[in-house]
Amino acid sequence: MPLAAPSTAPLHVGEPSKIATRQAYGEALLELGNTQDDVVVLDADLSGSTKTKAFGKAHPDRFFNLGVAEANMIGTAAGLACMGKVVFASSFAMFATGKAWEQIRQSVCVPDLNVKVCATHAGLTVGEDGKSHQMLEDITLMRVLPNMKVIVPADAVEAAQAIRVAYETPGPVYVRLSRASTPVVMGEDYKFELGKGAILRQGTDVCIAACGVEVAEALIAADLLAAEGIQAQVLNLASIDPLDEALVAQAAETCGAILTAEEHQTRGGLGDAVGQAVLRHKPVPVDMAGMDGQFGQSGTAEQLIAHYGLDGASLAKRAKALISRKA
Amino acid sequence: MVLNRERADAIRATAHQVREDVVRMVHAAKCGHPGGPLGMADFMATLFIEHMQLTPENLHTPERDRFVLGNGHTCAGYYALLAAQGIIPREELMNFRKMGSPLQGHPHRNATLGIDFSTGSLGNSLSGASGMALGARLNGWDTRVYSASSDGESQEGQIWEAATSAAHYGLSNLTVIVDFNNIQIDGEMRQVMNVRDLREKYEAFGWHAVDVDGHDVVAVDAALCAAKDETERPSAIIAHTHLGKGVSFMEDQPGWHGVAPNDEELEQALAELEALQP
């Protein structure tokens, strides 16, 4: 028997505006800095791109550019955190989590320090810069670390809230942000909570669980499926660690099949996280849309999302195939 | 001011105690790293007793000085010094490296025991110490941040990233003491990977840097005092030492980087140290 469904999260009404989550990050950080004296921001020569520059201009005494040296940036962040600061450290996701993974593990996560790694230009939607810059393994690298919390905001509304939550949550937090302008899908009265997923659309035939830019694509897929009489539930699982396992279990119970969607490797990513939760609580067929053990290539964000089967139409097709596997 | 005889003798006595503790601790653990802490004992005792003056009373004072042990594997000596300062209970020393003890095989940050930063992975220390120095300055504190490093750790690129940024931000409240003993796990540092003249390197990076005999507590003290006079540059003290100092069969032997003495070796080591007692 299906469990009682929680209420659906407020959705953005009308034609969605497009804002990059990194833009929302820069604005939220500036706002946070205006009221919280303990916020210190570090960047590694990318402050114009990561949008930390606005904070740097408003609070030059609490902003430090470490140059092109990400490992030292993370270590410096750890030292500042030891002195009572709440440190936001930014670079591109590739360098922040790739180059400095060992420093994040040893100097931040092992001693459980108050460092927030807010990385932009994650995923395929970096676009033309190509595979060297399309970080597709950062969720995996961060969620495997004890003490690290991992947030992948769906849009600008959620990104701004995630920054506030990251500040208020003790210990290490990773926030994954995008370069590309993407649709605003969450309503203004939506409230992000760590460890809580949101139901964006009710449905019982199949569940599409997404994070980041894929949440908007999942909603498109649900529209396409609805036109064919298939009711897809759509989940926004921005809080990947801790994951809302109760919500995932409930979705498995209600829908009987779950398709995950992320612009990231499915190995170790959202697909893996949801897959583990489903196996633990309510085994049902699961399929995972994402990068399946390959690197990306140059192209526009839109082209890449379509090419790798991560657009709404591809997700809808995949969801239908998954429905046929239901018991 | 030159360290007076009485103070110098007190430092030497503590260094001696640390050396005895180190060989006992590593022997009891049946594993660990005796060579490094024996070599570092003199400059570490000078730093802790004459300069940092960490005590149970000031342990939780936010403005107190901080310490980061870059070559974390040498922590037996660090723990012994914290015990000498009355912060780590002496009886805990013999639980070093044992299951359930806070005295981990490499230092783990612990506010109660005065361990300020987690280390063990070489290369991470100077970044953390720089962040602390920056944080102290932001807070308007007089705190000095000390870091111990080594010639081996200087092979890590991150050390030079941190050396660059510490000089860039003028962290004059930061001092690193580099244990330069020409020994690393695989043999002589100059054979394995020669880091060359570290004083010249630190100077080239914009630091105040000096060479000292790391076993001469008066010279080490003078170098630490000079570092305090710097107003715009961080300071590096290249402390030339002998690995295993005080135990003849360990001295300058790469094999004693990370091996525990057996019962017989412990007896001999303690007898030799006893004979050297100041």
Interface residues (C-beta under 8 A of the other chain):
Chain A: V40 D61 R62 F64 L66 G67 A69 A71 N72 I74 G75 T76 A77 A78 G79 L80 A81 C82 M83 G84 K85 E102 Q103 Q106 S107 V110 P111
Chain B: P62 R66 H108 R109 D116 F117 S118 T119 G120 S121 G123 N124 L126 S127 G128 A129 S130 G131 M132 A133 L134 G135 A136 L138 N139 G157 Q158 E161 A162 T164 S165 H168 Y169
